[in-house]
Amino acid sequence: MKKGDMVLVSDRARYNGQDMKWTEECTGMKLFKKGTKFYHWSDTLLSLFLNKETCFFDTRDSGKNYCYEYTLKEERKLPTFCDEVRINLGKKDEIRFLGKVILEYDYNVVVVDPVYGGGPKITRKDKRIA
């Protein structure tokens, strides 16, 4: 899989913990504009997303190994849980693979590995894309 590849949403996706119930309480609802980007992190490389409620974040900054991007196609009100949103994924949703993340704590920077498509580097202090 390389940067920019689409990851499909399917009822055939399987992963450890897929039947776990959420334990966090919703902290509110927020209206997000069309084009808002959210990011999902995974410890393992995903070939499919399950069509179910999935957590996303508004930043690429995380300690996980792989990063995926979801862009809202229309304005949408979503439940928030502190720093995350939950999106009920459907088969028409588009998720892009952004790459494998290497954390370089010596330099306080996150770099998307060129082997998996290269990409931006993000400072952990301000989370801006350089």
N, C-alpha and C positions, 0 to 999 in steps of 0.2 A: 504494500500500500504506500502511495506517495502523497505528498502535500496536495490538497485540493480534491482528492478522490472523494466521491460521494459514498456515504455509508447509509444503506437502506434501513428503513423501519419495517419490521416484520414480526408476525406472531410466531415465527420459527426460531427467533433468537433465544439463546439459552445462556445463563450465567449464574454463578454462585450467588445466592442471596436474592434472586429475582422475586421470591414470594414473601420476602420480609415486609413487615408493615412499618410505615413511617412512625417514628416516636416523637418527633419535634412537633410543637404546636405552631399553627399558622400565626404569623405576627401581623398580618394585614393583607390587603389587596392593593395592587398598584397598576395603573394604566401605563403601558409601554407603547411607544410609537412604532409604526411600520419601519422596518429596517434596523431595529435594535438588534444587536448581536449578543448572544449568550454563549458560554463555554461549558463544556462537560469534560471532566477529567477521569481517567481510568488508569488503574495499575497494569492492566493487560490490554493488548491491541484488540479492538472490537471490529468484527466484520459486519455485524448487524446491531441495531438498537431494537429493543422490544417495544411494541406499541402499548405503552403504559405510561403512567406518570413518572417523569424522570427529572432529576435535579440538574439545574444549570446555574452558572454564576456569570456576573458581568465583567469578570476579569480572566485573563489567561494565566494569572499568577497562582501557581499551586505547586505542591510537592509531589504530584502524581506523575506518571510516566508518559501518558499520551493525552493529547488535547484535540477536541472536536468543537466545531463551531455551528451554531444554529442561528438563523436570521429570521426574525418575524416577517411574515408576508403581509400582515395587516395589523392595524392597531389592536391591542389585546390587553384585557385585564387579567393579571396573573396573581396567584397566591404567593406571598413572600414568606420566607422563613429565615429571619436575620439577613444573612448575606447571600441567600440563594432564592431562586424561583423554581416552581415546579410546573412543568409543561407536560400535558397529556399528549404524547406523540401519536401520530397517525401515519398511515402508509404513504400519504402525500407529502409529509414533512421532509425537508432536505437538510441533511447534516453533512458537513465537510470535515474531513480529516486534516488537521493542521500540522501534525508531526509528533515526533518523539522529543521529549523535553530532557535536557541535561541541566541539572542544577549545579552551578559553579559558585559555591558559597564563599570561596576566597575573594571573588570579585563582586559578590552580591548581585549577580545577574542570572537571568534565566535565558537560555539559548535554545532555539529549536534546531535539532540536529540536522546538518546538511544531508546525511545519509537518507533521511526521511523527507527530503524536500527543501531543506534550508528554511530561512524565514527570519522573522523579526527577533530582536532581542529586547527584553523588557527588564527594566530595573525593578528590583523588589521594593525599593523605597517609594517610588511614585507611580509605578505601574504604567508608565507611558511607553508607547512603542517607539523605538528609536529608528 
